[in-house]
């Protein structure tokens, strides 16, 4: 399995990794858009770029946050959106 891209950065520059983590917390803080919506958008962008590890990481974060929207009694699935993005 290939090494995760940020693993090399963590070894080479731990301060930069800490800065990225702080920025990440700021980006996903609740504001006009909820954290769930921001995670959904980031996942769609990563899907469009073919960033498999990014999609997987965002999926795990999204599972922790719970369903974003409900349509009737069925939770709205991220895969419904991500399946429509791309070439």
N, CA, C and O atoms as CSV, one atom per row, in Angstrom:
chain,resi,resn,atom,element,x,y,z
A,1,UNK,N,N,0.847,-1.176,0.000
A,1,UNK,CA,C,0.000,0.000,0.000
A,1,UNK,C,C,0.893,1.239,0.000
A,1,UNK,O,O,1.851,1.304,0.770
A,2,UNK,N,N,0.598,2.218,-0.845
A,2,UNK,CA,C,1.437,3.412,-0.898
A,2,UNK,C,C,1.328,4.231,0.384
A,2,UNK,O,O,0.323,4.199,1.094
A,3,UNK,N,N,2.392,4.954,0.644
A,3,UNK,CA,C,2.431,5.797,1.830
A,3,UNK,C,C,1.482,6.980,1.664
A,3,UNK,O,O,1.347,7.530,0.571
A,4,UNK,N,N,0.833,7.363,2.749
A,4,UNK,CA,C,-0.050,8.529,2.709
A,4,UNK,C,C,0.779,9.784,2.502
A,4,UNK,O,O,1.858,9.903,3.082
A,5,UNK,N,N,0.303,10.725,1.691
A,5,UNK,CA,C,1.092,11.926,1.373
A,5,UNK,C,C,1.500,12.745,2.592
A,5,UNK,O,O,2.609,13.279,2.626
A,6,UNK,N,N,0.643,12.854,3.576
A,6,UNK,CA,C,0.980,13.677,4.731
A,6,UNK,C,C,1.931,12.981,5.708
A,6,UNK,O,O,2.474,13.630,6.602
A,7,UNK,N,N,2.138,11.679,5.550
A,7,UNK,CA,C,3.087,10.973,6.415
A,7,UNK,C,C,4.504,11.492,6.197
A,7,UNK,O,O,5.259,11.668,7.153
A,8,UNK,N,N,4.862,11.734,4.945
A,8,UNK,CA,C,6.196,12.268,4.643
A,8,UNK,C,C,6.350,13.675,5.217
A,8,UNK,O,O,7.405,14.024,5.748
A,9,UNK,N,N,5.294,14.478,5.108
A,9,UNK,CA,C,5.351,15.840,5.656
A,9,UNK,C,C,5.515,15.807,7.174
A,9,UNK,O,O,6.245,16.624,7.735
A,10,UNK,N,N,4.855,14.886,7.830
A,10,UNK,CA,C,4.968,14.762,9.282
A,10,UNK,C,C,6.407,14.453,9.689
A,10,UNK,O,O,6.908,15.006,10.668
A,11,UNK,N,N,7.070,13.575,8.944
A,11,UNK,CA,C,8.468,13.246,9.245
A,11,UNK,C,C,9.396,14.429,8.966
A,11,UNK,O,O,10.307,14.712,9.745
A,12,UNK,N,N,9.154,15.116,7.845
A,12,UNK,CA,C,10.062,16.179,7.421
A,12,UNK,C,C,9.840,17.495,8.159
A,12,UNK,O,O,10.800,18.203,8.464
A,13,UNK,N,N,8.580,17.827,8.449
A,13,UNK,CA,C,8.285,19.125,9.054
A,13,UNK,C,C,7.089,19.025,9.998
A,13,UNK,O,O,5.964,19.334,9.605
A,14,UNK,N,N,7.322,18.595,11.244
A,14,UNK,CA,C,6.224,18.437,12.198
A,14,UNK,C,C,5.496,19.755,12.498
A,14,UNK,O,O,4.297,19.749,12.774
A,15,UNK,N,N,6.212,20.877,12.444
A,15,UNK,CA,C,5.565,22.166,12.703
A,15,UNK,C,C,4.545,22.503,11.610
A,15,UNK,O,O,3.463,23.015,11.899
A,16,UNK,N,N,4.894,22.216,10.373
A,16,UNK,CA,C,3.968,22.464,9.272
A,16,UNK,C,C,2.738,21.579,9.407
A,16,UNK,O,O,1.621,22.019,9.136
A,17,UNK,N,N,2.937,20.334,9.825
A,17,UNK,CA,C,1.814,19.432,10.028
A,17,UNK,C,C,0.893,19.964,11.121
A,17,UNK,O,O,-0.329,19.909,10.980
A,18,UNK,N,N,1.461,20.475,12.204
A,18,UNK,CA,C,0.653,21.068,13.275
A,18,UNK,C,C,-0.135,22.268,12.754
A,18,UNK,O,O,-1.305,22.445,13.092
A,19,UNK,N,N,0.517,23.092,11.927
A,19,UNK,CA,C,-0.154,24.252,11.342
A,19,UNK,C,C,-1.327,23.810,10.459
A,19,UNK,O,O,-2.401,24.408,10.510
A,20,UNK,N,N,-1.122,22.770,9.656
A,20,UNK,CA,C,-2.201,22.257,8.802
A,20,UNK,C,C,-3.369,21.747,9.639
A,20,UNK,O,O,-4.528,21.946,9.274
A,21,UNK,N,N,-3.072,21.093,10.754
A,21,UNK,CA,C,-4.137,20.600,11.628
A,21,UNK,C,C,-4.929,21.754,12.245
A,21,UNK,O,O,-6.152,21.677,12.354
A,22,UNK,N,N,-4.239,22.817,12.645
A,22,UNK,CA,C,-4.929,23.984,13.199
A,22,UNK,C,C,-5.805,24.641,12.128
A,22,UNK,O,O,-6.937,25.040,12.400
A,23,UNK,N,N,-5.273,24.748,10.921
A,23,UNK,CA,C,-6.033,25.332,9.819
A,23,UNK,C,C,-7.249,24.476,9.500
A,23,UNK,O,O,-8.327,24.996,9.213
A,24,UNK,N,N,-7.073,23.181,9.551
A,24,UNK,CA,C,-8.172,22.251,9.294
A,24,UNK,C,C,-9.316,22.481,10.282
A,24,UNK,O,O,-10.485,22.494,9.896
A,25,UNK,N,N,-8.970,22.663,11.557
A,25,UNK,CA,C,-9.984,22.925,12.578
A,25,UNK,C,C,-10.733,24.221,12.281
A,25,UNK,O,O,-11.949,24.295,12.462
A,26,UNK,N,N,-10.016,25.227,11.832
A,26,UNK,CA,C,-10.626,26.511,11.500
A,26,UNK,C,C,-11.553,26.386,10.292
A,26,UNK,O,O,-12.659,26.925,10.300
A,27,UNK,N,N,-11.111,25.688,9.270
A,27,UNK,CA,C,-11.901,25.535,8.040
A,27,UNK,C,C,-13.219,24.821,8.314
A,27,UNK,O,O,-14.259,25.220,7.791
A,28,UNK,N,N,-13.185,23.778,9.122
A,28,UNK,CA,C,-14.383,22.982,9.350
A,28,UNK,C,C,-15.208,23.440,10.546
A,28,UNK,O,O,-16.152,22.752,10.934
A,29,UNK,N,N,-14.879,24.577,11.135
A,29,UNK,CA,C,-15.680,25.118,12.228
A,29,UNK,C,C,-17.054,25.521,11.691
A,29,UNK,O,O,-17.180,25.925,10.535
A,30,UNK,N,N,-18.068,25.411,12.524
A,30,UNK,CA,C,-19.420,25.781,12.101
A,30,UNK,C,C,-19.480,27.270,11.806
A,30,UNK,O,O,-18.928,28.085,12.546
A,31,UNK,N,N,-20.137,27.607,10.748
A,31,UNK,CA,C,-20.307,28.997,10.337
A,31,UNK,C,C,-21.592,29.085,9.538
A,31,UNK,O,O,-22.621,28.549,9.948
A,32,UNK,N,N,-21.536,29.760,8.397
A,32,UNK,CA,C,-22.710,29.831,7.533
A,32,UNK,C,C,-23.068,28.427,7.052
A,32,UNK,O,O,-24.241,28.055,7.005
A,33,UNK,N,N,-22.042,27.655,6.695
A,33,UNK,CA,C,-22.257,26.261,6.321
A,33,UNK,C,C,-21.870,25.373,7.495
A,33,UNK,O,O,-20.889,25.642,8.188
A,34,UNK,N,N,-22.628,24.334,7.711
A,34,UNK,CA,C,-22.310,23.418,8.799
A,34,UNK,C,C,-21.071,22.596,8.452
A,34,UNK,O,O,-20.657,22.530,7.295
A,35,UNK,N,N,-20.493,21.976,9.466
A,35,UNK,CA,C,-19.321,21.129,9.249
A,35,UNK,C,C,-19.659,19.975,8.316
A,35,UNK,O,O,-18.831,19.564,7.503
A,36,UNK,N,N,-20.864,19.457,8.431
A,36,UNK,CA,C,-21.279,18.335,7.592
A,36,UNK,C,C,-21.304,18.728,6.113
A,36,UNK,O,O,-20.841,17.974,5.257
A,37,UNK,N,N,-21.841,19.902,5.820
A,37,UNK,CA,C,-21.901,20.371,4.430
A,37,UNK,C,C,-20.491,20.606,3.901
A,37,UNK,O,O,-20.196,20.274,2.754
A,38,UNK,N,N,-19.621,21.177,4.729
A,38,UNK,CA,C,-18.237,21.417,4.307
A,38,UNK,C,C,-17.519,20.104,4.012
A,38,UNK,O,O,-16.757,20.015,3.049
A,39,UNK,N,N,-17.757,19.088,4.833
A,39,UNK,CA,C,-17.169,17.773,4.583
A,39,UNK,C,C,-17.694,17.179,3.278
A,39,UNK,O,O,-16.936,16.585,2.511
A,40,UNK,N,N,-18.987,17.342,3.033
A,40,UNK,CA,C,-19.571,16.861,1.786
A,40,UNK,C,C,-18.930,17.534,0.580
A,40,UNK,O,O,-18.570,16.865,-0.389
A,41,UNK,N,N,-18.788,18.845,0.634
A,41,UNK,CA,C,-18.179,19.577,-0.481
A,41,UNK,C,C,-16.729,19.152,-0.693
A,41,UNK,O,O,-16.303,18.953,-1.830
A,42,UNK,N,N,-15.976,19.014,0.380
A,42,UNK,CA,C,-14.581,18.593,0.257
A,42,UNK,C,C,-14.490,17.200,-0.351
A,42,UNK,O,O,-13.603,16.923,-1.158
A,43,UNK,N,N,-15.418,16.323,0.041
A,43,UNK,CA,C,-15.419,14.967,-0.506
A,43,UNK,C,C,-15.730,14.989,-2.003
A,43,UNK,O,O,-15.126,14.242,-2.773
A,44,UNK,N,N,-16.655,15.829,-2.409
A,44,UNK,CA,C,-16.989,15.935,-3.833
A,44,UNK,C,C,-15.789,16.449,-4.621
A,44,UNK,O,O,-15.498,15.946,-5.707
A,45,UNK,N,N,-15.086,17.451,-4.079
A,45,UNK,CA,C,-13.900,17.980,-4.758
A,45,UNK,C,C,-12.815,16.908,-4.880
A,45,UNK,O,O,-12.198,16.762,-5.935
A,46,UNK,N,N,-12.584,16.160,-3.794
A,46,UNK,CA,C,-11.577,15.101,-3.838
A,46,UNK,C,C,-11.979,13.999,-4.826
A,46,UNK,O,O,-11.131,13.446,-5.525
A,47,UNK,N,N,-13.266,13.690,-4.878
A,47,UNK,CA,C,-13.749,12.674,-5.815
A,47,UNK,C,C,-13.500,13.122,-7.253
A,47,UNK,O,O,-13.057,12.336,-8.090
A,48,UNK,N,N,-13.787,14.382,-7.528
A,48,UNK,CA,C,-13.587,14.911,-8.878
A,48,UNK,C,C,-12.114,14.884,-9.278
A,48,UNK,O,O,-11.793,14.726,-10.456
A,49,UNK,N,N,-11.217,15.037,-8.303
A,49,UNK,CA,C,-9.777,15.018,-8.575
A,49,UNK,C,C,-9.188,13.609,-8.528
A,49,UNK,O,O,-8.020,13.417,-8.866
A,50,UNK,N,N,-9.978,12.633,-8.115
A,50,UNK,CA,C,-9.494,11.255,-8.044
A,50,UNK,C,C,-8.606,11.001,-6.846
A,50,UNK,O,O,-7.768,10.100,-6.876
A,51,UNK,N,N,-8.778,11.794,-5.776
A,51,UNK,CA,C,-7.958,11.660,-4.569
A,51,UNK,C,C,-8.592,10.624,-3.632
A,51,UNK,O,O,-9.349,10.967,-2.723
A,52,UNK,N,N,-8.270,9.372,-3.871
A,52,UNK,CA,C,-8.899,8.277,-3.134
A,52,UNK,C,C,-8.678,8.375,-1.623
A,52,UNK,O,O,-9.615,8.199,-0.844
A,53,UNK,N,N,-7.442,8.654,-1.212
A,53,UNK,CA,C,-7.153,8.727,0.230
A,53,UNK,C,C,-7.885,9.897,0.874
A,53,UNK,O,O,-8.328,9.800,2.019
A,54,UNK,N,N,-8.014,11.000,0.143
A,54,UNK,CA,C,-8.756,12.153,0.663
A,54,UNK,C,C,-10.221,11.833,0.850
A,54,UNK,O,O,-10.821,12.214,1.855
A,55,UNK,N,N,-10.802,11.133,-0.114
A,55,UNK,CA,C,-12.210,10.752,-0.019
A,55,UNK,C,C,-12.419,9.812,1.167
A,55,UNK,O,O,-13.383,9.948,1.921
A,56,UNK,N,N,-11.508,8.863,1.318
A,56,UNK,CA,C,-11.638,7.922,2.444
A,56,UNK,C,C,-11.534,8.634,3.793
A,56,UNK,O,O,-12.303,8.347,4.710
A,57,UNK,N,N,-10.592,9.552,3.912
A,57,UNK,CA,C,-10.424,10.284,5.177
A,57,UNK,C,C,-11.658,11.130,5.469
A,57,UNK,O,O,-12.155,11.139,6.595
A,58,UNK,N,N,-12.150,11.835,4.464
A,58,UNK,CA,C,-13.338,12.670,4.657
A,58,UNK,C,C,-14.566,11.819,4.963
A,58,UNK,O,O,-15.428,12.225,5.742
A,59,UNK,N,N,-14.644,10.647,4.353
A,59,UNK,CA,C,-15.742,9.731,4.639
A,59,UNK,C,C,-15.739,9.341,6.123
A,59,UNK,O,O,-16.785,9.332,6.774
A,60,UNK,N,N,-14.545,9.018,6.650
A,60,UNK,CA,C,-14.452,8.653,8.074
A,60,UNK,C,C,-14.883,9.814,8.963
A,60,UNK,O,O,-15.612,9.616,9.935
A,61,UNK,N,N,-14.434,11.026,8.633
A,61,UNK,CA,C,-14.853,12.198,9.418
A,61,UNK,C,C,-16.362,12.407,9.314
A,61,UNK,O,O,-17.018,12.743,10.299
A,62,UNK,N,N,-16.902,12.207,8.122
A,62,UNK,CA,C,-18.335,12.377,7.914
A,62,UNK,C,C,-19.160,11.364,8.685
A,62,UNK,O,O,-20.235,11.691,9.187
A,63,UNK,N,N,-18.665,10.134,8.783
A,63,UNK,CA,C,-19.378,9.109,9.548
A,63,UNK,C,C,-19.461,9.490,11.019
A,63,UNK,O,O,-20.453,9.196,11.687
A,64,UNK,N,N,-18.425,10.140,11.519
A,64,UNK,CA,C,-18.432,10.587,12.915
A,64,UNK,C,C,-19.489,11.672,13.111
A,64,UNK,O,O,-20.169,11.705,14.137
A,65,UNK,N,N,-19.624,12.561,12.124
A,65,UNK,CA,C,-20.581,13.664,12.210
A,65,UNK,C,C,-22.026,13.206,12.064
A,65,UNK,O,O,-22.934,13.850,12.589
A,66,UNK,N,N,-22.248,12.111,11.363
A,66,UNK,CA,C,-23.601,11.603,11.168
A,66,UNK,C,C,-24.207,12.083,9.861
A,66,UNK,O,O,-23.555,12.799,9.102
A,67,UNK,N,N,-25.471,11.687,9.586
A,67,UNK,CA,C,-26.112,12.054,8.321
A,67,UNK,C,C,-26.246,13.564,8.177
A,67,UNK,O,O,-26.433,14.285,9.157
A,68,UNK,N,N,-26.150,14.018,6.960
A,68,UNK,CA,C,-26.191,15.451,6.667
A,68,UNK,C,C,-27.627,15.926,6.462
A,68,UNK,O,O,-28.070,16.881,7.100
A,69,UNK,N,N,-28.324,15.274,5.599
A,69,UNK,CA,C,-29.698,15.635,5.282
A,69,UNK,C,C,-30.544,14.375,5.310
A,69,UNK,O,O,-30.035,13.273,5.106
A,70,UNK,N,N,-31.812,14.535,5.557
A,70,UNK,CA,C,-32.698,13.384,5.486
A,70,UNK,C,C,-33.768,13.660,4.450
A,70,UNK,O,O,-34.391,14.721,4.444
A,71,UNK,N,N,-33.970,12.700,3.585
A,71,UNK,CA,C,-35.023,12.778,2.591
A,71,UNK,C,C,-36.057,11.746,3.006
A,71,UNK,O,O,-35.815,10.545,2.890
A,72,UNK,N,N,-37.188,12.195,3.482
A,72,UNK,CA,C,-38.170,11.273,4.039
A,72,UNK,C,C,-37.579,10.639,5.280
A,72,UNK,O,O,-37.144,11.338,6.195
A,73,UNK,N,N,-37.563,9.316,5.315
A,73,UNK,CA,C,-36.965,8.627,6.456
A,73,UNK,C,C,-35.615,8.016,6.108
A,73,UNK,O,O,-35.012,7.332,6.934
A,74,UNK,N,N,-35.132,8.259,4.879
A,74,UNK,CA,C,-33.870,7.682,4.433
A,74,UNK,C,C,-32.765,8.723,4.522
A,74,UNK,O,O,-32.909,9.800,3.943
A,75,UNK,N,N,-31.658,8.448,5.226
A,75,UNK,CA,C,-30.552,9.410,5.263
A,75,UNK,C,C,-29.994,9.656,3.874
A,75,UNK,O,O,-29.830,8.727,3.084
A,76,UNK,N,N,-29.704,10.908,3.586
A,76,UNK,CA,C,-29.133,11.299,2.297
A,76,UNK,C,C,-27.692,10.818,2.257
A,76,UNK,O,O,-26.921,11.102,3.173
A,77,UNK,N,N,-27.321,10.102,1.221
A,77,UNK,CA,C,-26.004,9.495,1.133
A,77,UNK,C,C,-25.015,10.362,0.376
A,77,UNK,O,O,-25.362,10.956,-0.645
A,78,UNK,N,N,-23.785,10.439,0.869
A,78,UNK,CA,C,-22.718,11.176,0.194
A,78,UNK,C,C,-22.434,10.546,-1.155
A,78,UNK,O,O,-22.091,11.255,-2.101
A,79,UNK,N,N,-22.567,9.249,-1.267
A,79,UNK,CA,C,-22.267,8.593,-2.531
A,79,UNK,C,C,-23.251,9.002,-3.620
A,79,UNK,O,O,-22.931,8.915,-4.806
A,80,UNK,N,N,-24.421,9.438,-3.241
A,80,UNK,CA,C,-25.388,9.929,-4.228
A,80,UNK,C,C,-24.828,11.153,-4.932
A,80,UNK,O,O,-24.942,11.277,-6.151
A,81,UNK,N,N,-24.220,12.061,-4.167
A,81,UNK,CA,C,-23.621,13.249,-4.748
A,81,UNK,C,C,-22.325,12.930,-5.484
A,81,UNK,O,O,-22.131,13.376,-6.615
A,82,UNK,N,N,-21.445,12.170,-4.859
A,82,UNK,CA,C,-20.135,11.947,-5.445
A,82,UNK,C,C,-20.218,11.100,-6.709
A,82,UNK,O,O,-19.311,11.159,-7.540
A,83,UNK,N,N,-21.276,10.317,-6.879
A,83,UNK,CA,C,-21.428,9.523,-8.083
A,83,UNK,C,C,-21.748,10.366,-9.310
A,83,UNK,O,O,-21.603,9.897,-10.439
A,84,UNK,N,N,-22.182,11.607,-9.098
A,84,UNK,CA,C,-22.548,12.460,-10.229
A,84,UNK,C,C,-21.442,13.415,-10.624
A,84,UNK,O,O,-21.616,14.199,-11.557
A,85,UNK,N,N,-20.304,13.371,-9.936
A,85,UNK,CA,C,-19.215,14.313,-10.189
A,85,UNK,C,C,-18.122,13.625,-10.982
A,85,UNK,O,O,-17.867,12.434,-10.803
A,86,UNK,N,N,-17.487,14.367,-11.846
A,86,UNK,CA,C,-16.358,13.827,-12.580
A,86,UNK,C,C,-16.606,13.828,-14.079
A,86,UNK,O,O,-17.651,14.268,-14.557
A,87,UNK,N,N,-15.611,13.319,-14.811
A,87,UNK,CA,C,-15.720,13.338,-16.269
A,87,UNK,C,C,-16.818,12.446,-16.804
A,87,UNK,O,O,-17.016,12.370,-18.016
